[in-house]
Amino acid sequence: MNAKLLLKTLFALVVLSLLVLMGLHNKQTVEFLLPPILPTALKQPAAIMYFAFFAVGWLTGVVLTAGGKRGASKPAKSEK
């Protein structure tokens, strides 16, 4: 197994386990206000809010890192 892949997997597991811990211990209701988009306050348990913000951050990272170069391109042969 590739060491880089192993480290990325361990990092993702640590982040997800922290998300689970936050969900277990933050049960109070919080308000989310975003006047330009949401006309009324959104009231949800804190754990749901943590999960939603984590998902938005994760998707943002996926979109920003997608579509990179897959390999080194071969130089064009010049004809003489």
DOVONU-272056 format. One record per residue: residue number from 1; residue in one letter; y, z negated, x of N, C-alpha, C in turn. Coordinates in nm, 2 decimals. Layout:
<sites>
  resi  resn     n_v     n_w     n_u    ca_v    ca_w    ca_u     c_v     c_w     c_u
   NUM     a       Y       Z       X       Y       Z       X       Y       Z       X
...
</sites>
This chain:
<sites>
  resi  resn     n_v     n_w     n_u    ca_v    ca_w    ca_u     c_v     c_w     c_u
     1     m   -0.12    0.00    0.08    0.00    0.00    0.00    0.12    0.00    0.09
     2     n    0.22    0.07    0.05    0.35    0.08    0.12    0.42   -0.05    0.11
     3     a    0.48   -0.10    0.23    0.55   -0.23    0.23    0.67   -0.22    0.15
     4     k    0.74   -0.11    0.15    0.86   -0.10    0.07    0.83   -0.11   -0.08
     5     l    0.73   -0.05   -0.13    0.69   -0.06   -0.27    0.65   -0.20   -0.30
     6     l    0.58   -0.27   -0.21    0.54   -0.41   -0.23    0.66   -0.50   -0.25
     7     l    0.76   -0.48   -0.16    0.88   -0.57   -0.17    0.95   -0.54   -0.30
     8     k    0.96   -0.41   -0.34    1.03   -0.38   -0.46    0.96   -0.44   -0.58
     9     t    0.83   -0.44   -0.58    0.75   -0.50   -0.69    0.77   -0.65   -0.69
    10     l    0.76   -0.72   -0.58    0.78   -0.86   -0.58    0.92   -0.90   -0.63
    11     f    1.02   -0.82   -0.59    1.16   -0.85   -0.63    1.17   -0.83   -0.78
    12     a    1.11   -0.73   -0.84    1.11   -0.71   -0.98    1.04   -0.82   -1.06
    13     l    0.93   -0.87   -1.00    0.86   -0.98   -1.06    0.94   -1.11   -1.06
    14     v    1.01   -1.13   -0.95    1.10   -1.25   -0.94    1.21   -1.25   -1.04
    15     v    1.27   -1.13   -1.06    1.38   -1.11   -1.15    1.33   -1.13   -1.29
    16     l    1.22   -1.07   -1.32    1.16   -1.09   -1.46    1.12   -1.23   -1.49
    17     s    1.07   -1.30   -1.39    1.03   -1.44   -1.41    1.15   -1.53   -1.44
    18     l    1.26   -1.50   -1.37    1.39   -1.57   -1.40    1.44   -1.54   -1.54
    19     l    1.42   -1.42   -1.58    1.45   -1.38   -1.72    1.37   -1.46   -1.82
    20     v    1.24   -1.48   -1.79    1.16   -1.56   -1.88    1.20   -1.71   -1.88
    21     l    1.24   -1.76   -1.77    1.28   -1.90   -1.76    1.41   -1.92   -1.83
    22     m    1.51   -1.82   -1.82    1.63   -1.83   -1.90    1.60   -1.83   -2.05
    23     g    1.51   -1.75   -2.09    1.47   -1.74   -2.23    1.41   -1.87   -2.28
    24     l    1.34   -1.94   -2.20    1.27   -2.06   -2.24    1.37   -2.18   -2.26
    25     h    1.48   -2.18   -2.17    1.56   -2.29   -2.17    1.70   -2.27   -2.23
    26     n    1.74   -2.15   -2.27    1.87   -2.13   -2.33    1.85   -2.08   -2.48
    27     k    1.84   -2.18   -2.57    1.81   -2.15   -2.71    1.93   -2.15   -2.80
    28     q    2.04   -2.19   -2.74    2.16   -2.20   -2.83    2.22   -2.06   -2.86
    29     t    2.29   -2.06   -2.97    2.35   -1.93   -3.02    2.48   -1.91   -2.95
    30     v    2.50   -1.79   -2.90    2.63   -1.75   -2.84    2.69   -1.63   -2.91
    31     e    2.82   -1.61   -2.90    2.89   -1.50   -2.96    2.92   -1.40   -2.86
    32     f    2.91   -1.27   -2.89    2.94   -1.16   -2.81    3.05   -1.08   -2.88
    33     l    3.17   -1.07   -2.82    3.28   -1.00   -2.87    3.31   -0.88   -2.79
    34     l    3.33   -0.77   -2.86    3.36   -0.64   -2.80    3.44   -0.56   -2.90
    35     p    3.57   -0.60   -2.92    3.65   -0.54   -3.03    3.66   -0.39   -3.04
    36     p    3.67   -0.32   -2.93    3.67   -0.17   -2.95    3.55   -0.11   -3.02
    37     i    3.43   -0.17   -2.99    3.30   -0.12   -3.04    3.25   -0.19   -3.16
    38     l    3.24   -0.33   -3.15    3.19   -0.41   -3.25    3.30   -0.47   -3.33
    39     p    3.31   -0.44   -3.46    3.42   -0.50   -3.55    3.40   -0.65   -3.57
    40     t    3.28   -0.70   -3.57    3.26   -0.85   -3.59    3.19   -0.90   -3.47
    41     a    3.19   -1.03   -3.45    3.12   -1.10   -3.34    2.97   -1.09   -3.37
    42     l    2.90   -1.07   -3.26    2.75   -1.06   -3.26    2.70   -1.20   -3.22
    43     k    2.63   -1.27   -3.31    2.58   -1.40   -3.28    2.43   -1.39   -3.26
    44     q    2.38   -1.42   -3.14    2.24   -1.42   -3.11    2.20   -1.54   -3.02
    45     p    2.08   -1.57   -3.01    2.04   -1.67   -2.91    2.07   -1.62   -2.77
    46     a    2.10   -1.71   -2.68    2.14   -1.68   -2.54    2.03   -1.60   -2.47
    47     a    1.91   -1.63   -2.50    1.80   -1.56   -2.43    1.80   -1.41   -2.47
    48     i    1.83   -1.38   -2.59    1.83   -1.23   -2.63    1.95   -1.16   -2.56
    49     m    2.06   -1.23   -2.55    2.17   -1.18   -2.47    2.14   -1.15   -2.33
    50     y    2.07   -1.25   -2.26    2.03   -1.23   -2.12    1.94   -1.11   -2.11
    51     f    1.85   -1.09   -2.20    1.75   -0.98   -2.20    1.83   -0.85   -2.22
    52     a    1.92   -0.85   -2.31    2.00   -0.72   -2.34    2.08   -0.68   -2.22
    53     f    2.15   -0.78   -2.16    2.23   -0.74   -2.04    2.14   -0.70   -1.92
    54     f    2.02   -0.76   -1.91    1.93   -0.73   -1.80    1.88   -0.58   -1.83
    55     a    1.85   -0.55   -1.95    1.80   -0.41   -1.98    1.91   -0.31   -1.95
    56     v    2.03   -0.34   -1.99    2.14   -0.25   -1.96    2.16   -0.23   -1.81
    57     g    2.16   -0.34   -1.74    2.17   -0.33   -1.59    2.05   -0.25   -1.53
    58     w    1.93   -0.27   -1.58    1.82   -0.20   -1.52    1.83   -0.05   -1.55
    59     l    1.86   -0.02   -1.67    1.88    0.13   -1.71    1.99    0.19   -1.63
    60     t    2.10    0.12   -1.61    2.20    0.17   -1.52    2.16    0.20   -1.38
    61     g    2.08    0.11   -1.33    2.03    0.13   -1.19    1.93    0.25   -1.19
    62     v    1.85    0.27   -1.29    1.76    0.38   -1.29    1.83    0.51   -1.30
    63     v    1.93    0.52   -1.39    2.01    0.64   -1.40    2.08    0.67   -1.27
    64     l    2.14    0.57   -1.21    2.22    0.60   -1.08    2.13    0.64   -0.97
    65     t    2.00    0.60   -0.96    1.92    0.63   -0.85    1.83    0.75   -0.88
    66     a    1.83    0.80   -1.00    1.74    0.92   -1.04    1.81    1.05   -0.99
    67     g    1.72    1.14   -0.96    1.76    1.27   -0.92    1.80    1.29   -0.78
    68     g    1.76    1.21   -0.69    1.79    1.22   -0.55    1.70    1.33   -0.49
    69     k    1.72    1.35   -0.36    1.64    1.45   -0.29    1.50    1.39   -0.27
    70     r    1.40    1.48   -0.29    1.26    1.44   -0.28    1.21    1.46   -0.14
    71     g    1.26    1.55   -0.06    1.21    1.57    0.07    1.31    1.65    0.15
    72     a    1.29    1.66    0.28    1.38    1.74    0.36    1.36    1.89    0.33
    73     s    1.47    1.95    0.31    1.46    2.10    0.29    1.44    2.17    0.42
    74     k    1.37    2.28    0.41    1.34    2.36    0.53    1.46    2.45    0.56
    75     p    1.50    2.46    0.68    1.62    2.55    0.71    1.58    2.69    0.69
    76     a    1.68    2.77    0.65    1.65    2.91    0.62    1.63    2.98    0.75
    77     k    1.54    3.08    0.75    1.52    3.16    0.87    1.62    3.27    0.88
    78     s    1.68    3.28    0.99    1.78    3.38    1.01    1.71    3.51    1.08
    79     e    1.74    3.62    1.02    1.68    3.74    1.07    1.77    3.81    1.17
    80     k    1.72    3.85    1.28    1.80    3.92    1.39    1.77    4.06    1.39
</sites>
